[in-house]
Every structure is written in C-alpha cells, then in structure tokens.
C-alpha cells in the first residue's frame, strides 16, 4: 500500500487559524515542532500522541523543516503573546 506523503498534512482556514495540521486530527505541525525542539524524538512524540502513526509525525517534521523560519516565528509570536497575557494577569491580581 502506498501512502501519499502530501496527504498527511492539511490546512483549513477555519480551523487552528489555518495552521498546518495532521490530517484527520486537530494536532498542528507547530505542536509537533515544539515537542521536537524540546528534544523529543519522533518515536517519543508518536508514543505521546498514540493516535498518530510514526509516518504522520515524520510528515509533520518534514513540513516543519521545509517551513522552519515561518513556523519558528509563529511559535515565538505565540510565546510572546502568552507571556504578555500572563504578565497582565499577574498585574491584575496584584491590584485586586
């Protein structure tokens, strides 16, 4: 049985802000990239997300490496926004 590697990753504008994700799941390439950048192997990631095949994880990593600058920038922007929200929350609790 041949699998079309291109069919593993899809983008749907109305889901996950249009970010690439593993077909048939809500799991984004960004999430896989984060785990990978934390030092997890593809096998560990597939084990963590047991509904994924190793081929799906490798497809996500292939997509990530082909678009690394863009995805890393989006991950960084998400982190900056999360840090900002956390800081606002902490400040609001101090004044409450």
C-alpha positions as CSV (number, residue, x, y, z in Angstrom):
1,X,0.0,0.0,0.0
2,X,1.4,3.4,-1.0
3,X,0.7,6.5,1.1
4,X,0.8,9.9,-0.5
5,X,3.0,11.8,1.9
6,X,1.4,15.1,0.9
7,X,-2.0,13.9,2.2
8,X,-0.7,13.7,5.8
9,X,-0.6,17.5,6.3
10,X,-3.6,19.8,5.6
11,X,-4.5,23.4,6.1
12,X,-8.1,24.5,6.7
13,X,-8.6,28.3,7.1
14,X,-11.4,28.0,9.6
15,X,-9.5,25.6,11.9
16,X,-6.5,26.2,14.0
17,X,-6.0,29.7,12.5
18,X,-5.3,28.0,9.2
19,X,-2.1,26.4,10.5
20,X,-0.9,23.2,9.0
21,X,-2.1,20.1,10.9
22,X,-2.0,16.4,10.6
23,X,-5.0,15.3,8.5
24,X,-7.8,13.7,10.5
25,X,-6.6,15.3,13.7
26,X,-6.5,18.7,15.4
27,X,-2.8,18.4,16.0
28,X,-0.8,21.1,14.4
29,X,2.7,20.9,12.9
30,X,3.5,23.7,15.4
31,X,2.7,21.4,18.3
32,X,4.9,18.6,16.9
33,X,7.7,21.1,16.3
34,X,7.6,22.3,19.9
35,X,7.9,18.8,21.2
36,X,10.7,18.1,18.7
37,X,12.6,21.3,19.7
38,X,12.3,20.3,23.3
39,X,14.4,17.3,22.4
40,X,11.8,14.6,21.9
41,X,12.4,12.0,19.2
42,X,9.8,11.3,16.6
43,X,9.2,7.9,18.3
44,X,8.6,9.6,21.6
45,X,6.2,12.1,20.0
46,X,4.3,9.2,18.4
47,X,4.1,7.5,21.7
48,X,2.9,10.6,23.5
49,X,0.1,11.0,20.8
50,X,-0.8,7.4,20.5
51,X,-3.5,8.2,17.8
52,X,-0.6,9.2,15.5
53,X,1.5,6.9,13.4
54,X,5.2,7.4,13.1
55,X,4.7,8.3,9.5
56,X,2.4,11.2,10.5
57,X,4.9,12.5,12.9
58,X,7.7,12.4,10.3
59,X,5.4,14.1,7.8
60,X,4.8,16.9,10.3
61,X,8.5,17.2,10.9
62,X,9.2,17.2,7.2
63,X,6.7,20.1,6.8
64,X,8.3,21.9,9.7
65,X,11.8,21.6,8.3
66,X,10.6,22.8,4.9
67,X,9.0,25.8,6.5
68,X,11.1,26.2,9.6
69,X,11.6,30.0,9.6
70,X,7.9,30.7,9.3
71,X,6.8,28.2,11.9
72,X,9.5,29.2,14.4
73,X,8.4,32.8,14.0
74,X,4.8,31.9,14.7
75,X,5.8,29.8,17.7
76,X,7.8,32.7,19.1
77,X,5.0,35.1,18.5
78,X,2.6,32.8,20.4
79,X,5.1,32.6,23.3
80,X,5.4,36.4,23.4
81,X,1.6,36.8,23.5
82,X,1.3,34.1,26.2
83,X,4.0,35.9,28.3
84,X,2.1,39.2,27.8
85,X,-1.2,37.7,29.0
86,X,0.5,36.1,31.9
87,X,2.1,39.4,33.0
88,X,-1.3,41.2,32.6
89,X,-2.9,38.5,34.8
90,X,-0.2,38.8,37.5
91,X,-0.5,42.6,37.5
92,X,-4.3,42.4,37.7
93,X,-4.0,40.1,40.8
94,X,-1.6,42.5,42.5
95,X,-4.0,45.4,42.2
96,X,-7.1,43.4,43.1
